[in-house]
Every structure is written in structure tokens, then in C-alpha cells.
Amino acid sequence: MDELVKQARTGFARAFGGVPDGYWAAPGRINVLGEHTDYNGGFVMPYAIPFYTVAAASRSQSPTWQVWSQATGETVTFGTGRVREQLPRSQAVDGWASYVAGVVWALKHMTGEPVGGARIALSSNVPVGAGLSSSAALSMSVLLALCDLYDLDVSDERKVLIAQFAENEYVGAPTGILDQTASLQSRPGSTLFMDCRSQVVEQLPFPLEETGLEMVVVDTRTPHRHSDGDYAERRGDCELAVEHLGVDSLRDVVRGQLLSLPDLLMKRRVRHVLSENRRTLAAAERLRAGERDLRFIGELMLESHVSLATDFEVTVPQLDHTVNAALRGGAWGARMTGGGFGGSVICLVNGDRRDAMCEEITRQASQRGYDEPKFYLAIPSEGAHRLEA
């Protein structure tokens, strides 16, 4: 974190001169269980990982927003005309800066509060394109900064919806609320259990170290493609099923209704959501009851991956082969995490088996001609917050 703050501070000085009013950090996340259930009003179990985006920010006297990115070295400036309420998509800010403009736009749109200009420098070590929610980390760090800079009293639940609205309506990425909630509300040593209909969040103990377990993220370096239409297509499949069955969301479907669906593809999509909700609820119940040996999570993770591969069809060969290699290398379980179509796999493994597992995954990737994977230790970490710097 110190290095990220230093990078943001240095970037701020180079781009704008002077020192920022403060620093705000927001993390990426993994999702242990509950994939493609958030936009279906279901249940999810994510937690923040120790990789962050830091926003160094100051108020501006003019109604413009200037944003510098350490990743590109680029400064983007936009004014009120690019964040007015009724804005044609052709006039929106694009690229990475669209997430910043989207937050400004959504904050004004959803709160009705005046949001003044700002100068913002961003640094990040959240892997991009790995399905670890680098976009939510960016959005949430900027949102916290603007709320603090302009004394906006916005609840955590509202912040999540604002960040989601920014991605959905301004950027055009059809995300649910899992990523934003995990980035904002995670706590060290815990996993979140969230009801996505009510937005009720419960902190559940996730004592990996007590049993010598680790959660390892494998970035397959296969770019995931949320914006290419695949993710939106799956959402559309679910929405059609909701309309056909006349329910509020897929979590309300009962077995008899599932069997009555005339379309096999629709039936498989719904079956994944229902089974994934059951897995997530079962894991939450055992954690809530105080179960300390987390190896049972590995079995549920593997069941989840199989369902995502066969019923929801959001995996790709690199993800499936990585899961298989992790199991051969000694993992208790593994699954894709994120929206799918590329990205990362998470693996639950004994700490003393981690190196052997990673070597097997790397060997299998090399044999198939895939890019060499990258590995990260996913320790349950602190959610978004203002830094003392």
C-alpha cells in the first residue's frame, strides 16, 4: 500500500502540482461461491483481496474533472457536458476514464447533490483483465474520494448502487452488485455472505490459516470479455426465464417450475442459478455454525465450476484445464471466478502443497501452448477506506 500511495502522490504532483487533499483505497475481489447469481436476486460469497487501487484526490475550483492514470501515464479531462443527466452514449467519456466519469454522473444522477470538480491521480496493483474486479476497485476508490471531498452523506448500500449504476448505464458493462459490495464492505479474515435482493450483508469467519489452507488466484492471462456481449447474453437468458415463469427473480423458482420450462437451454441456465444458490447457502450455514475446517469449501467450489461450465457455459478451455491441473496438483477444489469467458481460477490448497500445485498448473499450460499463468495469494482483506497518509 505504501508503494501505491507513493505512486499516486508522485503522479498527482507531476500531473497537477502540489499535494492531494487525501488518499482513498479500494480492493479487487474474488468470489468464493455464488457466480451469476447476483443479478438474479440470489446469494453470493465474495471477499476482498490485498490488491488495491489508490486515488489521490483534491477538490478543484472549476467544474471539471482531471484524472491521471499510473497505468497509462495519461491525463483525461472532462467537464459537466460529459456528465449531464441525459447524455447520448456518443458523448460519454470512453476508455478507462469512463469509470471515473460514470461515477461522477451516477453520483449526481442518484443523489441530486452537486458534485464539484476534482483532480485525481490513480495507481493500482489490481491485475487488469483477470476477472478480479479492477473496474470496481477503480470506481469505488473514486466514489469514496468524491463523497469525502464534498461531504456527501451516502450510505454503503447507496454507494454500491451508485457504482453499479455507473458501470451499467454510463460505461455499458452489465454488472450486478457483487463486485462493488465486496470492494466496499469486506473485512480482514472474513468472507461476505450477501443476499443480493435485500442487500443484507453478513460477515462470516473464513479462517484459512487455522487449518493451513490458502486460496490461490491463478490468472490464466486469458482476457475475459464482459463487454463483448457474452455476459449480457447470459443475463438476457435469465431475464427471459423470469418473464416466462412470471416470478420476481430466479431465486423464486421451484423445482416444478424448472421442469416446466420448454426450452432446454433456458432450463440449464435456471438450473445453474438454483444450484449455485443452494451451494452458497450451504456454505454460509456451515461457516455461521462455526465450522473451522474449510476443506468442504473446495468440494462446493468444484461443483460450482462444473455447473458454470456445463449449464451456464461461461468457461473457456484455459479455465477448465487450469481447474483440472489444480486438482492434480493437490488442491481441495478450484473454480473460475468472475464473469467467465477468461480471467482467473481460484484454488483452495494446503499451504505446503501450493508450490507443487502451481508447478503442475504451469506445466499443463505450457504443454497446451497457453500463456504462462500468474499466481496471487488471496488473503481476505480490508474493503475500501480512506488512508492515513
CORKAFEN-V368612 format. One record per pair of residues at least 12 apart in sequence whose C-alpha atoms are under 6 Angstrom apart, sorted by sequence separation. I is the first residue (numbers start at 1). J is the second residue. D is the distance in Angstrom with one decimal. If there is no record, write none. Layout:
# CORKAFEN-V368612
I|J|D ; I|J|D
This chain:
# CORKAFEN-V368612
33|45|5.2 ; 65|77|5.6 ; 191|203|6.0 ; 334|346|5.5 ; 32|45|5.5 ; 65|78|5.5 ; 190|203|6.0 ; 191|204|5.4 ; 334|347|4.3 ; 31|45|5.8 ; 32|46|5.5 ; 64|78|5.8 ; 190|204|5.4 ; 333|347|5.9 ; 31|46|3.9 ; 64|79|4.4 ; 190|205|4.6 ; 191|206|5.9 ; 333|348|5.5 ; 30|46|5.7 ; 190|206|4.8 ; 332|348|5.6 ; 30|47|5.8 ; 189|206|5.7 ; 331|348|5.7 ; 332|349|5.6 ; 29|47|5.6 ; 331|349|4.4 ; 29|48|4.2 ; 28|48|5.8 ; 29|49|5.2 ; 160|180|5.4 ; 27|48|5.9 ; 28|49|5.8 ; 160|181|5.8 ; 83|105|4.8 ; 28|51|5.9 ; 27|51|5.5 ; 27|52|4.1 ; 315|340|5.5 ; 316|341|5.7 ; 26|52|5.4 ; 314|340|5.1 ; 315|341|5.2 ; 26|53|5.5 ; 314|341|5.4 ; 329|356|6.0 ; 330|357|6.0 ; 25|53|5.6 ; 329|357|4.0 ; 25|54|4.4 ; 24|54|5.5 ; 305|335|4.7 ; 24|55|5.2 ; 302|333|5.3 ; 326|357|5.7 ; 329|360|5.6 ; 23|55|5.6 ; 301|333|5.8 ; 302|334|5.4 ; 23|56|4.5 ; 301|334|5.7 ; 302|335|5.7 ; 22|56|5.9 ; 298|332|4.9 ; 299|333|5.5 ; 301|335|5.5 ; 22|57|5.9 ; 272|307|5.8 ; 298|333|3.7 ; 20|56|5.8 ; 21|57|5.9 ; 325|361|5.1 ; 20|57|5.1 ; 21|58|4.8 ; 20|58|5.0 ; 272|311|5.7 ; 99|139|5.9 ; 269|311|5.7 ; 268|311|4.7 ; 269|312|5.2 ; 136|180|5.5 ; 8|56|5.7 ; 298|348|5.9 ; 65|117|5.0 ; 67|119|6.0 ; 70|122|6.0 ; 63|116|5.8 ; 64|117|4.7 ; 65|118|4.9 ; 66|119|4.8 ; 67|120|4.8 ; 68|121|4.6 ; 69|122|4.9 ; 70|123|5.1 ; 63|117|4.5 ; 65|119|5.9 ; 67|121|5.8 ; 62|117|5.9 ; 106|162|5.7 ; 60|117|4.8 ; 60|118|4.6 ; 59|118|4.5 ; 58|118|5.6 ; 106|166|5.3 ; 58|119|5.4 ; 57|119|5.5 ; 57|120|4.3 ; 103|166|5.3 ; 56|120|5.6 ; 102|166|4.5 ; 56|121|5.1 ; 55|121|5.7 ; 55|122|4.7 ; 54|122|5.7 ; 102|170|5.2 ; 54|123|5.3 ; 53|123|5.7 ; 53|124|4.1 ; 52|124|5.7 ; 52|125|5.8 ; 98|171|5.9 ; 51|125|5.6 ; 52|126|5.6 ; 51|126|4.9 ; 53|137|5.7 ; 53|138|5.8 ; 55|141|5.8 ; 130|219|5.7 ; 129|223|5.2 ; 129|224|6.0 ; 30|132|5.9 ; 29|132|5.3 ; 28|132|5.5 ; 28|133|5.1 ; 28|134|5.6 ; 12|121|5.1 ; 28|137|5.4 ; 27|137|5.1 ; 26|137|4.9 ; 8|121|5.5 ; 8|122|5.7 ; 26|140|6.0 ; 8|123|5.3 ; 26|141|5.0 ; 25|141|5.3 ; 24|141|5.6 ; 224|341|5.1 ; 224|342|4.1 ; 4|123|5.9 ; 223|342|5.3 ; 224|343|5.0 ; 222|342|4.8 ; 223|343|5.6 ; 24|145|6.0 ; 222|343|5.5 ; 220|344|5.6 ; 219|344|4.4 ; 218|344|5.4 ; 218|345|5.1 ; 217|345|5.8 ; 217|346|4.5 ; 216|346|5.6 ; 216|347|5.1 ; 215|347|5.5 ; 215|348|4.7 ; 48|182|5.8 ; 214|348|5.9 ; 47|182|5.5 ; 48|183|5.8 ; 214|349|5.5 ; 46|182|6.0 ; 213|349|5.6 ; 39|176|4.9 ; 213|350|4.4 ; 214|351|5.6 ; 38|176|5.6 ; 48|186|5.6 ; 212|350|5.7 ; 213|351|5.4 ; 47|186|5.7 ; 212|351|5.7 ; 47|191|4.9 ; 46|191|6.0 ; 47|192|5.9 ; 46|192|5.5 ; 45|192|5.3 ; 45|193|4.7 ; 44|193|5.9 ; 44|194|5.5 ; 43|194|5.7 ; 43|195|4.9 ; 43|196|5.9 ; 220|373|4.8 ; 42|196|5.4 ; 219|373|5.5 ; 41|196|5.0 ; 219|374|5.0 ; 27|183|5.3 ; 41|197|4.6 ; 218|374|5.7 ; 26|183|6.0 ; 218|375|4.8 ; 38|196|5.5 ; 217|375|5.6 ; 217|376|5.0 ; 216|376|5.8 ; 216|377|4.8 ; 216|378|5.6 ; 215|378|5.4 ; 189|380|5.2 ; 188|380|5.1 ; 188|381|4.2 ; 187|381|5.7 ; 188|382|5.1 ; 187|382|4.6 ; 186|382|5.7 ; 187|383|5.9 ; 186|383|4.5 ; 185|383|5.2 ; 184|383|4.8 ; 183|383|5.3 ; 184|384|4.7 ; 183|384|6.0 ; 131|338|4.9 ; 41|249|5.9 ; 40|249|5.6 ; 42|251|5.6 ; 40|250|5.6 ; 131|343|4.7 ; 130|343|4.1 ; 131|344|5.8 ; 130|344|5.4 ; 43|277|5.7 ; 37|273|5.8 ; 34|276|5.7 ; 34|280|5.8 ; 33|280|5.7 ; 31|337|5.8 ; 49|378|5.3 ; 49|379|5.7 ; 49|380|5.6 ; 50|381|5.6 ; 48|380|5.7 ; 49|381|5.3 ; 47|380|5.9 ; 48|381|5.2 ; 26|384|4.0 ; 25|384|5.5 ; 25|385|5.6 ; 24|385|5.9 ; 24|386|4.3 ; 23|386|6.0 ; 24|387|5.6 ; 23|387|5.5
